Amino acid sequence: CPVMIIVTRFDWTTIYVARSIVRLELVLVNLIIVYCFVRISPWQMLSNVKVSIFAAVIMGFMGYILLEINSSLWWTILVIFICIIVYVILIFQYKNERLILCEFLKKLKNKK
């Protein structure tokens, strides 16, 4: 991706912001393509994942705030685990998402 080649000259924040913008652009393009060919509204597609988007936004804000406290490696790893736990807790608050995750865990358990 040419954007990544250009922004690698800058700091880490610039790299992940540029990468996020490129990903959002790809999501928007895919929403438009699906609407043009399948006639599914982008709003309908987004409403199907609104719980995940909500949980990801809350987790992201919390992770950002916690990382402002300290920037050591161990603290960063701890914050990652805290964010995972918060995300799962938020997802489990909704029945449909809970059923999907439980079914996934059962299939994962049966594979072993």
C-alpha positions as CSV (number, residue, x, y, z in Angstrom):
1,C,0.0,0.0,0.0
2,P,1.6,3.3,-1.1
3,V,0.2,5.1,2.0
4,M,2.2,2.8,4.3
5,I,5.4,3.4,2.4
6,I,5.0,7.2,2.7
7,V,4.0,7.2,6.4
8,T,6.8,4.9,7.6
9,R,9.0,8.0,7.6
10,F,6.9,9.3,10.5
11,D,6.1,8.1,14.0
12,W,4.1,5.1,15.1
13,T,0.9,7.1,15.6
14,T,1.0,8.3,12.0
15,I,1.4,4.7,10.8
16,Y,-1.6,3.3,12.7
17,V,-3.8,6.2,11.9
18,A,-3.0,5.9,8.2
19,R,-3.5,2.2,8.3
20,S,-6.9,2.7,10.0
21,I,-8.0,5.2,7.4
22,V,-7.0,2.8,4.6
23,R,-9.0,0.1,6.2
24,L,-12.1,2.3,6.7
25,E,-11.8,3.3,3.0
26,L,-11.9,-0.4,2.1
27,V,-14.9,-1.0,4.3
28,L,-16.8,1.9,2.7
29,V,-15.9,0.6,-0.8
30,N,-17.1,-2.9,0.0
31,L,-20.4,-1.5,1.4
32,I,-21.0,0.4,-1.8
33,I,-20.1,-2.7,-4.0
34,V,-22.5,-4.9,-1.9
35,Y,-25.2,-2.3,-2.3
36,C,-24.7,-2.1,-6.0
37,F,-24.7,-5.8,-6.7
38,V,-26.7,-7.4,-3.9
39,R,-29.0,-4.4,-3.0
40,I,-28.4,-4.7,0.7
41,S,-28.4,-1.4,2.4
42,P,-25.1,-0.3,4.1
43,W,-27.2,0.7,7.1
44,Q,-28.6,-2.8,7.3
45,M,-25.2,-4.4,7.1
46,L,-23.9,-2.0,9.8
47,S,-26.9,-2.7,12.0
48,N,-26.0,-6.4,11.9
49,V,-22.6,-5.7,13.5
50,K,-23.6,-2.7,15.7
51,V,-23.0,-4.7,19.0
52,S,-19.5,-5.6,17.9
53,I,-18.8,-2.0,16.8
54,F,-20.1,-0.7,20.2
55,A,-18.0,-3.1,22.1
56,A,-14.9,-2.3,20.0
57,V,-15.4,1.4,20.5
58,I,-15.7,1.1,24.3
59,M,-12.8,-1.3,24.4
60,G,-10.7,1.1,22.3
61,F,-11.4,4.1,24.4
62,M,-10.7,2.2,27.6
63,G,-7.4,0.8,26.1
64,Y,-6.4,4.3,25.0
65,I,-7.0,5.8,28.5
66,L,-5.2,2.9,30.3
67,L,-2.2,3.2,28.0
68,E,-1.9,6.9,29.0
69,I,-1.1,5.8,32.5
70,N,2.1,4.0,31.6
71,S,3.9,2.8,28.4
72,S,6.0,-0.1,29.7
73,L,5.8,-3.5,27.9
74,W,4.2,-5.3,30.9
75,W,1.6,-2.6,31.3
76,T,0.8,-2.8,27.6
77,I,0.4,-6.6,27.7
78,L,-1.9,-6.2,30.8
79,V,-4.0,-3.6,29.0
80,I,-4.4,-5.9,26.1
81,F,-5.8,-8.7,28.4
82,I,-8.0,-6.2,30.1
83,C,-9.4,-5.0,26.8
84,I,-10.1,-8.6,25.7
85,I,-12.0,-9.3,28.9
86,V,-14.0,-6.1,28.6
87,Y,-14.8,-6.9,25.0
88,V,-16.0,-10.4,25.8
89,I,-18.1,-9.1,28.8
90,L,-19.7,-6.4,26.6
91,I,-20.5,-8.9,23.8
92,F,-21.9,-11.4,26.3
93,Q,-24.5,-8.8,27.4
94,Y,-26.5,-9.4,24.2
95,K,-28.3,-12.8,23.8
96,N,-27.7,-13.3,20.1
97,E,-23.9,-12.6,20.4
98,R,-23.7,-14.8,23.4
99,L,-25.3,-17.7,21.5
100,I,-22.9,-17.2,18.6
101,L,-19.9,-17.2,20.9
102,C,-21.0,-20.2,22.9
103,E,-21.6,-22.1,19.7
104,F,-18.2,-21.2,18.5
105,L,-16.6,-22.3,21.8
106,K,-18.4,-25.6,21.6
107,K,-17.1,-26.2,18.1
108,L,-13.7,-25.2,19.1
109,K,-13.8,-27.6,22.1
110,N,-15.1,-30.5,20.0
111,K,-12.2,-30.1,17.5
112,K,-9.6,-30.9,20.3
